[in-house]
């Protein structure tokens, strides 16, 4: 019998909570790129035992946000212009392919999901009202749903899984881009251009709009990053 004071999934819930706390700490710069992650510090931050913290770190390693060091524990994955440019080039190719397949196979339900996800996305600002340099969490969820909707009709589960993993890796760079943007950027217009092309069944235009959308992040933060 299960202990009534401890639900069967409590360890998983704590691990998910620790993951959210650590992910936020990385995105906001509390843990800088390349910094070591010491167990006593992150346990204190999460107010949790070793087990959920280890679970959270394993998940962050899988997402590319944290790296393991041989016999030295964990550290925050470094950031670089080279890594960002490689990531963006890969996303342009693979997500462009996924959208091409989705356009070829998508039905009216696929179209409706794109329209509805774009509608709710454009109803929220990207920035938090209390901390404008940080991304609004609900906007971030809607943003992911929009990009999921664009490629949802793609018939390759493997390709879709890779696209999600690359999107997760890009999250850090997107958050940094938001914090340092100095010129005008109309993200809603970028999303609308992608959706319009996809709904018109113009794969070439959709891929071009998607590439422009991804490359904006590179334009904003590449000068802040080292080449290595």
N, C-alpha and C positions, 0 to 999 in steps of 0.2 A: 504493500500500500504506500501511496505517496504521503509525505509529510504535509498535513493540511496547511501548515504555515509557509510552505514553500511550493508554489506551483511547479509542475513538471518542466515548464519552459523558462523558469526564472533565470537560469544561468545564461541562456541565449538572449533573454531580454536585457540582462545586465551587460552582456557583451556588445549588443547593439547600441546601448546607451553610451558605453565607453568609446565605441567607434565614433559616434556622433560628436562626443566631447573632444576627442583627439583630432578628428578631421577638422572641426571648427578651429581648434588651436593652431593647426598647421596653416589653414587658409588665412587666418587673421594675423599670422606672423608671430604668435606667441612662441612657437617653435620654429626657428629660422631654418632655411634650406641648409642641409648638411650638418645640422646640430644633432648631437647624440640624444637619444631618448632613454633616460635613466628610469628604472622601474620605480624607485621610491618617489620620484617627482611626478610621474604620470599616475601612479596610484593615489598620491595625495590630491592631484588635480581631479581625478575621477571619483575619489572617495570610495574605492573598490578594492577587492582582493586581487591576487595575481591572476586567477583564472579568467575572469572577463577581460582583463587588460591584455592578456596573451591572445585571447580570441580577437580582440579589436586590432591588435598589432598584425596578426596574421591576415586579417581582412585588408588592412591598409597596405601591407606588402603586396598582396594580390592586385591591388588597384594601382600600384606604382607610386604611392605617396610616401612609403617608408621602405628603407632598405635594411637588409641584415648585414652585419659585419662579422666576419669569422672570429669567433671567440671574444667578440667585443659588443655583442648585443645589437641594438637597433639605432638607426639614425634617420632623420628626415631626408628624403630623396632630394638631391640638389636640383637646381634649375639652371638652364642655360639656353642661349639663343639657338645653339645647334640642336638641342633636344626639342625645343619648341618648333623649329622649322621642320625637323624630321617628322614630328608628330602631326603637324598641319598637312604636310605633303601626303602622309599616309592616310589621314582622315579624308582629304579631298578625293583621293583615288577610291578608297573603299566605300565611303558613304555615298560618293557619286555613283558607284556601281549599284549599291543597294537601292538608291532612289530610282535609277534607271529600271531596275527589275520591278520596283513597286509601281512605277508609272505604267509599265507594260501589263501588269497583272491586277492592279487595283480596281475595285468596283466602286459603286456609289457609297458604300459604307466607309470605304477608305477615304473617299473624298470628304464625307461628312465629318470624319474624325479630324482631318486636317483643318477644316473650316472651324470646327468647334474649339479645337486646341489653340488655334491662332486667336480666336475671339477672346478667350479667357486670358491668354497670355498678354494681349495688348491692353487689358484692363487694369494691370498692375504696373507700378514703377519698378525698375530693377533694384534701386537702392533702398536700403532700410531708412525709414523716416528718422530714427534716433541715431543711426550711424551711417551717414551717406557714403562712406568709403567701403561699406560692406554690402554684399548682395542680399536682397530680401529672400528668405528661405522659401516662401510660397511661390515667388516668381521663379526661383530656380527649379522647383518641382514642375511648374507649368512649362518652363523652357525645355526641360527634358522630355516632357510628354509631347510637346510639339515636334521635336526632332524624332522621337519614337514614331509619331503618327506618320511623318513623311515616308519613312522606310518600312512601315508596318506590313505592307503587302508584298514585300520581298520574300521570295520563296526559299531562302537559304538561312536556316537557323544558325549555322556556323558564322556566316557573314554578319548577321545581326548581333550575335554575341561579341564578335570582335569590335563592331562599331560601338557597342555599349562600353566595352572596356576602354577603348580609345577616348570616348567622351568623358569617362571618369578621370582618366589621366589629364585631360585638358582642363578639368575644373579648376586646378590651382592657377593656371595661367589666366583663365577667364577672370578669376577673382582679383588677381594682381592688375589685370588690365582695367578693371572697374575702378580700382583704387587710384590709378595714376592717369586716367584719361584727362586730357586737358582741352582737346578740341571737340567740336560737335560730332556726335555719332548717333544716327537714327537707327537704333536696333530694330524697332518695330518695322520700319521700311525695309530693312534687310530681310526680316522674316516674311514680310508680305510678298517680296519679290520672289523668294523661293517657293512659297505656297502658290502664287499666281502661275508660275511656270509649271509646277507639278500638276495643278488642276487643269491646265491647258494641254497637258500630255506632251510638253516640250522638254524632253530629257536633257538636251544640250543646254537650254536656257536655265533649267533647274540646277544642273551641275555647275554652271558658271556662277549663278547667284549664290550657291552654297559655298563655292570656293572663295568668293569675295567676302562672304560673311566670316569664314574662318580666318582669312588673311588679315582682317581688320585687327584681330588680337595681336598678330605678329607686328603689325605696323606700330601699335601703341607701346609695346613693351620690349621690343628687341634691343633697343639702345640701352635699356636698363640691365640687360643680361650679358654675362660674359660668353665668349665663344665656346668654352669647354663645359 
